[in-house]
Amino acid sequence: MRLILIVFVLVVCLDAGTTRSLSSNFWGLFGGGENLMGKIKNATANGIGKVIFVLGDYCHFTPVYSNIIVCTYVYYIQILDKASLKKIHDKFLSMKEKILKTLQLSPKMLQSLNERLSKLRSIRRDKVNKQGDSISEINANAGSGQYLFQSDIVLTKKQADQLAEAIEEEASGGNRTKRQALKDQRDMAMMWTEGVNYFFDPSASAKMRRAFVSGVRAWERDTCIDFKEDSNAEDSIRVFPEVGCWSYIGKLGGHQELSLGGGCETEGMAAHEIGHALGFFHTMSRHDRDNYITVNMQNIKSDWLDQFTITTRSTNENYGMGYDYGSIMHYGRTTGSINQKPTMIPFDTNYVETIGSPFISFTDLSMMNQHYGCKGVRRSSFGKSESYCQFALVFVSLFWREVHIN
């Protein structure tokens, strides 16, 4: 990731003779022993997230003197490392023929698809937001979708390699399937086992903050996952308005980013990106997807074919739950379409108009609770998670005491 830094120093002089104080404070900040640049240099060696944290310190902890107020505002804009992401994108494009092979339909499946398509009626949808009415539309219009996996996911190199390996195996006839909640033991570190810390970039608007907090509450309300706003936490999510809506998958360690750019400031879109940050891929990425929907290659943009690939059963644990057409992690039926016609057709055409949702579904919550071991755990009024057994023991002991005393 690259950073664009703009540093402003605002000086308010309260009496005469303050120039010397300003000078010494300024050079104390940017020069001498343990200075800002030295900290940045050291932090860079440990990852860009640390640099963001150091700059945040100076933004929030600039000292105030009796005769002078020095406010140092450090505005930093996280820019997608498009060069690295383009390499990943090009890697998948180079596998186009293999991807096409994995999406190829048998004559029987093609006949089934055509029968279902004949039953569909054309539906005209009015545009509501100028940026786009879905995450994929917003990112496509903003020009960021081409650098992201499935239009809103930032892949690490390791994840990209795993997906490419999955395509290779499936194309060669292996027993291939896909990922959603990263269950494989190699990826257990990607779970937020100590709760999720987050903080807002100074550039975050009030609207964006409200949307993110609403998305947090939607997940937190019915799971045992605790969220906390804490910019000083070692592992946290920096929420900011980059171009488009996107997130990493799971916990990376250190500071990671989640973007809610223009048009993304809704509870539903925020909850969707938070779902990614918690470890979920898209529902249409499930290893058993092809048992529930058919991907219609004829309507897919050529540079979107890689977005419909699937991975292995070992990296996709669905906990025995059925396919959820109404999942908040499922894209709409025309996602990636070249002609606004459906790219995903359910076997049961009654679900065509209900694919995807701006709301977290019961299955989403149930699967997240299974993934984070929340089953049999309830949330107390203090935001902590306690087991039903503990409550039962307390209740029984109090009841026994009441009976014994009376």
Secondary structure, 3 states (H helix, E strand, C coil): CEEEEEEEEEEEECCCCCHHHHHHHHHHHHCCCCCHHHHHHHHHHCCHHHHHHHHHHHHHCCCECCCEEEEEEEEEEEECCHHHHHHHHHHHHCCHHHHHHHHCCCHHHHHHHHHHHHHCCCCCCCCCCCCCCCHHHHHHHHCCHHHCECCCEECCHHHHHHHHHHHHHHHCCCCCCCCCCCCCHHHHHHCCCCCEEEEECCCCCHHHHHHHHHHHHHHHHCCCCCEEECCCCCCEEEEECCCCEEEECCCCCCEEEEEECCCCCCHHHHHHHHHHHCCCCCHHHCCCHHHCEEECHHHECHHHHHHHCCCCHHHCCCCCCCCCCCCCCCCCCCCCECCCCCCEEECCHHHHHHCCCCCCCHHHHHHHHHHCCCCCEEECCCCCEEEHHHHHHHHHHHHHHHHHHC
